[in-house]
Amino acid sequence: MRSGDEIRHEVQRIREISTLPQVMRRIMDVVVDERSSAQDLAREIAHDQALTAKVLKIVNSAFYGFYRRISSVSEAVVILGYNEIRSIAMTISVLDLFGPSRGGGHFDRVKLWEHVIAAGTLADIIRQHCCRFEDSAFVAGLLHDIGKVVLDEYFSVEWRQVLAEAHGRESPLVEVERAMLGVTHAEVGYWLSERWNLPAPIGQAILHHHEEPRLETSSALEGLTYLSNALVKERGIGFGGDGFVWPVGEEARQVVGLEERHLAKVSTLLMKRMSSIGAMLGYFGV
């Protein structure tokens, strides 16, 4: 089994993930820029014909059930709204980047996508309805487990062994990773964020998404990413390789200003959007 240093070296050398695809980079830049508008997003999507076709295919699917055909991304943004089109475009981009799993074992990448899309959605819901800051919340939530995809895709032998060891245990997956690989999926995701030149706060949120937030040391984005991951796991949405549920204490909630009375509201809003999340995954046949 390769060591943590060897895995890091290999991650740095993998050519297929050396750069973030241009269209995904442009969309991400719009999403994290609080000055951007819905039409800015529509224009960036429209620059890529393949992405435009996929977005319109989803928008015109039976799930949405519009009485007439939507012919442009700009029209789709007007009808469905910025958040829905952003979610579709970002999800397509990430799924295109890392397709179906080759890893096998206990790992189900479909369930992982369900988990991370829900985590990104919940982080954004908390941001909008409770905290009103950190426009990078959706992106950080969506990418927080990207290190698992790298391990599954490029280190499948070691990853299967880790998942087999973690199966049925009550300890967190990151502890098994640390013991067996000398590195965690959070660190692998952070290294990838550096290679992609993602904004530093997003990289830090990926790195620390399993560390319970502290008022003195944690950023709001780190807190949002941790909480969204923990709350989605608590509700059993998707699966990321273990059944450990991370605690959601008062201090963790204070980091982002999430009061206990908000929990029921944000959970209800998330569940209302789960059907569209399922529709997006279903579009890809996963």
N, C-alpha and C positions, 0 to 999 in steps of 0.2 A: 504493500500500500504506500502510495506517495505521501511525502511529508507536507506540512503546511507551506513551507518555503517552496517546495517543488510545485505545488498547486498554484501558488501565487505567480511563480515564474511562467507556468503554462498559460494562466489566464492572460498574462501580459503578451503572450506570443500568439494567441488564437486570432487568426486573421479575419475570420468570419464575423467577429464581434469587435473588431478594432475600432470601428467608427460607428456612430449612431446614424442610421439612414437619414438622408437629407430631409425627406418629407416629415419624418417623425421629429427631427430637430426643429423644423419650422413651426410645426403644430405646438410642440412643447414650449417654444419661445412665446407664442401667442398666449397659451394657457397660463403661463406663470407671470405674464405682464398684465398688471392690473389696469393699464391704460388701454388694453386691446378691447375691441368690440366683437360682437357676434359676426359682423360682416368681415372683419379681419380674419376670423377663423374660417369663414366660408371661402374667402379668397385663397388662403393657403391650401385648403383641401382641394379646391378646384385646379390648382397648379399641377396636381398629380392625377392623371387620367384613371389609373388603376384604382387608387383610393376613392376617387369620386364615384366610379362605377360600383364599388363595394358598398359605400355609404348609401347610395341611391337604391341599391338592391335591398338593403335592410329596411330603409325607410318605406319602400313600396311593397314590403312583404305583408303577408296576411296578418301578422301580429299587430301592425298599426292599423290596417283596415281602412285606409283612406278611400273615399268614393271616386277619386280621380288620381291619376298618376302624377307624382312629384318629379319634375324634370330637371331641377337644379339644386345644388347644395344651398344656395342663398334662399331659395323657397323653403327648403327643408328646415333651415335655421329659424325662419319666421314661424313656421307651423309647429315644430317640435320644441324650439327653444335652444338656447346656447348650450346649456348643461347636457342635454340629451345628445346633441350632435357632437359635442366635445367628447363625451363618453364613448360614443360609437367610433369616432375617428381614432382616439387614443387606443382603444381596445383592439381595433383592427391592426394598428401599427405595431403594437406589442406582440399580438398573435402572429403577425406576419414575420416578425423578427425571430421568434422561436416557435416553430410549429409543433406538430404532434411529437410526443415523447419517444425517444429510443431507449430510455433507461430501464423500463420494466420494473420488476420488483413490486414493492408495496406502494409505489408512488403513482398517483393518478394526476396527470397534469391538467386534465379537465377540471378536476376539483380544485386544483391550485388556482387556475384562472378565475373560477367562481369566487374563491376566497379573496384574491387580490383586487378584483374588480369591485367586490362588495366593500373591501377595506378602503379603497380609494373613494368610492361613493360616499361611505359613511364619514370619512375625514372631511369631505367637502360639505356634507350636510351639517356636521358640527360647526365647521367654519362659518357657514352661511347663517345658521339659525341661533348660534350661541355666542360665537367668538368674533366673527367678522374680521378675521385677519388671516394671513398666510395663504395667499393665492396658490401656492405650490402644494397644497394639501392633497389634491386629487392625484397629482403626479407622484408624490412621495408614497402615498398609499398604494397606488397601482404598481410601483416598482420595488416596494420594500422587500419582496421575496425573490427578486430577480436572480439572486445568488443561487437559489435552489435550481433554477432552470439551467444555469451554467453548469452546476455540478451534475445534474441529470443528463445534460446533453454531451458534455465533454469528459466527465469523470464517472461514467455510469457504473463501472465495476465497484469502485470505492463507495459510490453513493448507494448502490443496492445493499452493500454490507452495512452501511450506517443505518439505513431504513429498516433492515431486518433486525438489527440490534435494538433500535428504538421502538419497534412494534410491540405494543402492549405494555410498555413501561410508563410510569407516571412522571418521569423526569422529562424536562424539556429536550427537544431535538438538538438544540444548540449545545447542550452538555455532552451529548453523545458525539456530535461532530467534533467538538474540541478534544475529547478523549481519543477518538479514533483517527481523525485527520490532522489535528493540530490547528484547525482553522474552522470558522463557522460560515454558514451561508450569508450572514450579515456582513462579514468581512469581504467575502467574494463579491457581493453586490456593491459594496463600497469601492473596491478596486475597479469594478466595471464602471461605476459612476465617474471615477477619476479619468478613466480612458475616454469616456464619452464627453468629458468636460461639462458635466452637468453642474448647475449651481451648487456651491459648497453646502448650503443648508440642506438640500435634498440628499446629498451624499452622507451628511452627518445623520439625517433622519433614518436612512437605510442602515447605517452602521449601528445605530443605537436603538433600533426598534424593539429589541428584547430587554432593554434596560428600563426599569420602572422610573418614570420622570421624577426629578427633584426640582423644587422651586429655585434653589441656588445655582443649579448647573445646567438644567435642560432648557432648550429653546421651545417655543410654542409649537414649531413644526415637528420637533422630536416628540413632544407630548401628544400631538394629534395623531401621528403615525403609530405610536405605541398604543394609544387608546383605541383607535379604529381597528387595529389588528386584534387586540385583546377582546373587544366587544363582539367582533364578527366571529371569532373563535368560540366565545361564550355562547353565541346563538347558533352554533353548529352550521354555519354557512361555508360550504366548501370544505377542503381538507388540505393541509400543508405538510403532512408527514408525521404528525403526532397529535395526541389528544390533550396535551397540556394546555390549561387555560391560565393565562397570565392575569395577575390580580389588578383590579381597578380600584385603587384606594383614593382617599380624599385628596392627598397631596398630588397624585397624578392628575386628578380632575382639576385641581386648582391651577396647575401649570397652564392649562388652556381655558380656564374659566368655565368649565363644564359643571354645572350644578347637578345635584342628584335628581332634581325635578325635571331636568332636561332629558334624562335617559330614556324615559318612555316615549317622549316625542320624537327623538332622533331615531329610535328603533322602529317606530311606526312608519316614519318617512322612508327609512331604508327598505323595509319590507314592501312598500308600495312600488319601489323601483326594481325589486328583484325580478319581476316578470320580464322587464326589458333587458336585464342582464342575461337572463336565460335565453331570450330571443337572440341576443348577439352571439352567445356561445353556440346556439343551435344553428345559426347561419353557417358556421364553419364546420358543421357536422361533428361537433365535439360534445 
